[in-house]
Amino acid sequence: MISDQKILDWSARKRSFAIPGRLRRLLPTLAFLFAAVVTLSGTVARTSAAPGGANPAPVSANRSCDPCPAVTTDRLNLRKGPGTSYKVIAVIPAETEVLVYAGQTNGFRQVEYGNLKGWARGDCLQSPDAPNWIGLAATDSRVNFRAGPGQDRPVLAVMPAYGILKVSDLVVDGYRYVASNGNLGWAYDDYLYHCAGVVATRALAIRAEPRAGSTYRGTIPAGESATAFMDGDNGYTLIVYGSKTGWVLGRYLS
């Protein structure tokens, strides 16, 4: 396991004291009230990866509801039952907020749309709190892939240097919500290089490593667009072109 960031460990001497009986009897009530305040006050913030952009309003990190609000990602049939064989009772427009109940049957969720109640495909319903996936990033070294946004959260894996991630706009305490090899988790954002669109000014060989003699992975034709990340050794730049990831000579990218 590696460290996400520098941690200063402070030690303090333990102090023991007696708790009066009356206060001891109140402790369960005080603990309950403290937990309620923490739950109600917990928020996370979304930040845009684009420099200078305005940050969206904070979103509640805690939601307890059934049904819960959701937004349709496409035009969606509302049916009488959980399957395509059931009659369509309405067509819900894209980007419409509805109420969705917990659980699903055959990939369908129970939905309230206005005064109608029926079933709709769950893969076309998205929570308003869901992060927006904004592009790709590359790790600049070996980086911890964590279960949550914090140094104390479990490490699910250690991602290799120059690994390509799908990144969202959700950042909490310096950690960004990412997808790595189809798995969802968190990575420390300072260790990620965000991508930029580039165009090859001439045909460029894609190499497995930032040097001329390394394994050939393909070619970017002149005039083709690619996604670029950080510069490496010997004037090479890490890129993604279609399904290929590797290094090309950076001076021929614009």
Sequence and secondary structure as in RCSB ss.txt:
>XXXX:A:sequence
MISDQKILDWSARKRSFAIPGRLRRLLPTLAFLFAAVVTLSGTVARTSAAPGGANPAPVSANRSCDPCPAVTTDR
LNLRKGPGTSYKVIAVIPAETEVLVYAGQTNGFRQVEYGNLKGWARGDCLQSPDAPNWIGLAATDSRVNFRAGPG
QDRPVLAVMPAYGILKVSDLVVDGYRYVASNGNLGWAYDDYLYHCAGVVATRALAIRAEPRAGSTYRGTIPAGES
ATAFMDGDNGYTLIVYGSKTGWVLGRYLS
>XXXX:A:secstr
   SS               HHHHHHHHHHHHHHHHHHHHH EE B  SSTT      EES    SSEEEEESS 
EEEESSSSTTS EEEEE TT EEEE S  BTTEEEEEETTEEEEEEGGGEE TTS  EEEEEEESS EEEESSSS
TTS EEEEE TT EEEEEEEEETTEEEEEETTEEEEEEGGGEEE EEEEBSS EEEESSSSTTS EEEEE TT E
EEEEEE GGGEEEEEETTEEEEEEGGGB 
